[in-house]
Amino acid sequence: MSTTAVTPLTLQDAEVLVAAAHRAAEAAGATVSVTVLDAGGHLLAFRRDDRAVLISGETSTRKAYTALQLNAPTADLVEAVQPGGLFHTLPTALDRPLLFIAGGVPVHRDGRLIGAIGVGGGAPEQDHAFAEAAVDALA
């Protein structure tokens, strides 16, 4: 069995992600916060627009963390935490900063999870689109 090393998410990658997400938000007239985490869940980059609501910093970080831990866009997990959903009890079962609102997206390189981005401050659908635009810019 051979293993191929995958380059981890770098600070330069994180800066590309943050800049791309902010460009997408600015084009839409939204003010947001953007958080980028590495594969270990450590903060690589964070930026909050001057006029972004203060809670957007917390929500962007929690969205990134959730996308990283579950290796899935948070937009895809919203239904799973509804009553009867697969992860219905997960938000209260763990003492972790999970947030099941669209705007968190995992970042992959060569098919491997290397980090995540979270965007907060716009409508959830907007935040998801801004995060996706950032990941696309990194590719």
C-alpha positions as a printed Julia matrix, in Angstrom:
139×3 Matrix{Float64}:
   0.0    0.0    0.0
   1.53   3.29  -1.04
   0.56   6.6    0.4
   1.03   9.83  -1.43
   1.63  12.93   0.6
  -0.87  15.71   0.04
   0.27  19.28   0.52
  -1.55  20.69   3.55
  -3.55  23.88   3.46
  -1.02  26.71   3.63
  -1.28  30.27   4.85
  -1.09  31.38   1.21
  -4.02  29.05   0.39
  -5.96  30.51   3.32
  -5.34  34.04   2.08
  -6.62  33.05  -1.4
  -9.76  31.58   0.2
 -10.42  34.66   2.34
  -9.86  37.09  -0.52
 -12.09  35.12  -2.91
 -14.92  34.83  -0.38
 -14.76  38.55   0.35
 -14.76  39.41  -3.37
 -17.87  37.26  -3.87
 -19.58  38.85  -0.87
 -18.66  42.36  -1.97
 -20.05  41.68  -5.45
 -23.33  40.64  -3.8
 -23.36  43.67  -1.5
 -22.93  41.55   1.64
 -20.63  42.16   4.6
 -19.26  38.96   6.06
 -16.72  37.22   8.24
 -14.58  34.44   6.81
 -12.76  31.74   8.78
 -10.28  29.21   7.36
  -9.24  26.18   9.42
  -6.53  23.64   8.64
  -7.13  19.87   8.75
  -6.53  19.84  12.5
  -9.18  22.49  13.12
  -6.63  25.22  13.84
  -7.27  28.77  12.71
  -5.25  29.72   9.63
  -7.04  32.93   8.65
  -9.92  35.13   9.73
 -11.29  38.38   8.42
 -14.42  40.34   9.32
 -15.69  43.2    7.18
 -15.91  46.47   9.11
 -19.69  46.53   8.86
 -20.36  42.81   9.31
 -22.53  41.88  12.27
 -20.38  40.89  15.23
 -21.87  37.41  15.57
 -20.73  36.61  12.02
 -17.23  35.97  13.37
 -18.53  33.24  15.63
 -20.86  31.76  13.03
 -18.18  31.65  10.32
 -15.85  29.78  12.68
 -18.5   27.3   13.78
 -19.57  26.65  10.19
 -15.97  25.94   9.18
 -15.51  23.64  12.17
 -18.71  21.73  11.39
 -17.81  21.31   7.71
 -14.36  20.07   8.72
 -15.53  17.61  11.38
 -18.24  16.08   9.19
 -16.37  16.54   5.88
 -19.5   17.96   4.28
 -20.9   21.37   3.38
 -23.07  22.61   6.21
 -25.77  23.37   3.63
 -26.05  19.6    3.1
 -26.47  18.93   6.83
 -29.33  21.26   7.72
 -32.01  18.59   7.2
 -29.99  15.98   9.12
 -30.41  17.87  12.41
 -34.16  18.34  12.07
 -36.43  16.13  14.2
 -36.17  12.6   12.85
 -32.93  13.39  11.01
 -29.78  11.29  11.21
 -27.93  13.88  13.34
 -30.94  15.26  15.24
 -29.25  14.96  18.66
 -25.72  15.77  17.51
 -25.8   19.54  18.21
 -26.72  18.91  21.86
 -24.85  15.62  22.36
 -21.41  17.11  21.87
 -19.7   19.94  23.69
 -18.34  21.25  20.38
 -19.01  24.44  18.43
 -21.09  22.83  15.66
 -23.45  24.98  13.59
 -25.78  23.5   11.02
 -26.42  26.57   8.89
 -25.25  26.89   5.28
 -21.89  28.61   4.83
 -19.32  26.0    5.84
 -17.48  24.04   3.13
 -14.68  21.48   3.45
 -11.53  22.04   1.39
  -9.98  19.07  -0.41
  -6.74  18.59  -2.31
  -6.19  15.47  -4.41
  -9.29  13.96  -2.82
  -8.06  14.48   0.75
  -9.59  16.78   3.38
  -7.09  19.58   4.13
  -9.27  22.14   5.9
 -12.5   24.09   5.75
 -13.85  27.57   5.16
 -16.79  29.19   6.9
 -18.62  32.35   5.89
 -21.11  34.19   8.09
 -23.0   37.46   7.81
 -25.11  37.03   4.7
 -28.18  34.9    4.21
 -27.25  31.22   4.59
 -27.58  30.59   0.84
 -25.31  33.57   0.15
 -22.73  32.42   2.7
 -22.66  28.99   1.06
 -22.19  30.54  -2.39
 -19.36  32.76  -1.12
 -17.59  29.76   0.48
 -18.03  27.7   -2.7
 -16.62  30.57  -4.8
 -13.58  30.64  -2.51
 -12.97  26.9   -2.83
 -13.35  27.18  -6.6
 -10.76  29.98  -6.64
  -8.28  27.74  -4.83
  -8.63  24.89  -7.34
